[in-house]
Amino acid sequence: MNIVVCVKQVPDSTEVKINPETGHLIRAGVPSIINPYDHFALQAALELKKKHDFKVTLVSMGPPQAKSVVQLGMALGADEGILLSDMAFAGSDTWSTSYALARAIRKLGKIDLVLAGMQAIDGDTAQTGPGVAQQLGMPQVTFCEHVDVDGRRIIARKLIDGGYEIVEARPPVLLTMIMHKDYVPRYPSFLAVNASLKKPFHVWSAADIGAEPQFLGLKGSPTQVDKIYPPPQREKAAMFTGSGQEGMAKILQIMKAEHFIEE
Ligand SMILES: Cc1cc2nc3c(=O)[nH]c(=O)nc-3n(C[C@H](O)[C@H](O)[C@H](O)COP(=O)(O)OP(=O)(O)OC[C@H]3O[C@@H](n4cnc5c(N)ncnc54)[C@H](O)[C@@H]3O)c2cc1C
C-alpha cells in the first residue's frame, strides 16, 4: 500500500505572538515544530510501514523552511518527501490548502491511505483533512486513535463520546488522527538525519501540481479573515492559604455571593 501523511510546520504554540496592528501571526524568530497531531499520524504510518513494508510519502505545504518537518519525517523512516512551496499558495485558507494538498496527492498516483492530523495547533480549524478527502473524492474517518491494515481492509479505531468505534474501510480512505498513547512520537538520531538527506525530496510549485491560480492564495480563498487577536488576559486566580476546609469555606462563600449556588 501507498500511504501519504500530511505534515504541517507550526509555531511552537507557547511562543505564538500576534502583531496587534496588522492582526497577523508573528512567525519570524519563532521556533517551529511539526504539528503534534501530525507527528502521531506519521508514527502510525511508520508502524504500518514496519509491519507491512508499505511506502510512506510526506506532503507539506508551506514556506521553504517547512522543509525541516519533511526532513524530520524522512529521518524517522518515511520514504519520500514533497514540499509545496510557491508564493501562489501564500494566504490560502483551509479550502485552498486542501485543494493544493489534494492536487499533490493526486499527482503521486495510486494512494491507498491518507493520514492527516485531526487539527493544527496554530490554525486549529480541523478542516484540512476532511477538505482533502472531499477534494479527492475519498471517504474519511475522523478522530482516529489507531489504524491497522488487514489485507485490503483498513481498520480504524475512532474516538467517540464515552468510548470508541471500530470502522472498517476499503482503500482509498483518509483518516484524521488524534494523539494517543499507541503511538509514541520519536526523534531521529544524527545518523538517521544524515541518511535521510539521500532520500527523494521534491519542492513542487503550483504549476507542478497543475493547480489553477484562481483557487490559490488569498484571492482563491473563499474565507476572508476579518481580524485575529489574542484572547483577553484572564484575571489572576485568587489564592487562599490555610487548610483545605478553610479554603473550601471561602470558595463556597464566593460562589454564594456570585449566585452560582443558592444559600
Ligand atoms: C484568509 C486566510 C488567509 C491565510 N493566510 C495564511 C498565510 O498567509 N500563511 C499561512 O501560513 N497560513 C495562512 N492561513 C492559515 C491557513 O489557511 C491554515 O493554516 C491552513 O489552511 C490549515 O488550516 P489549519 O491550520 O486550521 O489546519 P487544520 O485544518 O486544523 O489541520 C488539520 C491537518 O491538516 C493537515 N494540514 C493542514 N495544513 C497543512 C499544510 N499546510 N501542509 C500539510 N498538511 C497540512 C495536517 O495534517 C493537519 O494536522 C490563512 C487562513 C485564512 C482563512
The ligand as a Gaussian input file, in Angstrom:
#p B3LYP/6-31G(d) Opt

LIG

0 1
 C       -7.938000      34.008000       4.612000
 C       -6.820000      33.197000       5.207000
 C       -5.507000      33.527000       4.925000
 C       -4.463000      32.775000       5.434000
 N       -3.186000      33.117000       5.133000
 C       -2.176000      32.363000       5.579000
 C       -0.818000      32.652000       5.240000
 O       -0.555000      33.602000       4.528000
 N        0.158000      31.845000       5.717000
 C       -0.148000      30.754000       6.500000
 O        0.771000      30.026000       6.906000
 N       -1.409000      30.456000       6.843000
 C       -2.429000      31.231000       6.396000
 N       -3.695000      30.929000       6.727000
 C       -3.925000      29.771000       7.554000
 C       -4.019000      28.562000       6.669000
 O       -5.084000      28.641000       5.790000
 C       -4.233000      27.375000       7.549000
 O       -3.134000      27.281000       8.426000
 C       -4.292000      26.094000       6.731000
 O       -5.330000      26.174000       5.818000
 C       -4.539000      24.895000       7.588000
 O       -5.605000      25.116000       8.434000
 P       -5.425000      24.821000       9.957000
 O       -4.164000      25.449000      10.390000
 O       -6.678000      25.182000      10.662000
 O       -5.204000      23.247000       9.938000
 P       -6.199000      22.095000      10.330000
 O       -7.289000      22.022000       9.354000
 O       -6.553000      22.189000      11.775000
 O       -5.162000      20.896000      10.091000
 C       -5.564000      19.531000      10.099000
 C       -4.487000      18.717000       9.461000
 O       -4.410000      19.025000       8.069000
 C       -3.054000      18.897000       7.627000
 N       -2.568000      20.207000       7.185000
 C       -3.064000      21.426000       7.441000
 N       -2.331000      22.377000       6.834000
 C       -1.338000      21.734000       6.177000
 C       -0.232000      22.150000       5.389000
 N       -0.009000      23.444000       5.142000
 N        0.574000      21.202000       4.887000
 C        0.353000      19.872000       5.117000
 N       -0.653000      19.430000       5.877000
 C       -1.486000      20.346000       6.390000
 C       -2.252000      18.423000       8.830000
 O       -2.209000      17.022000       8.820000
 C       -3.088000      18.926000       9.997000
 O       -2.891000      18.209000      11.182000
 C       -4.751000      31.676000       6.263000
 C       -6.072000      31.355000       6.567000
 C       -7.092000      32.102000       6.053000
 C       -8.524000      31.726000       6.425000

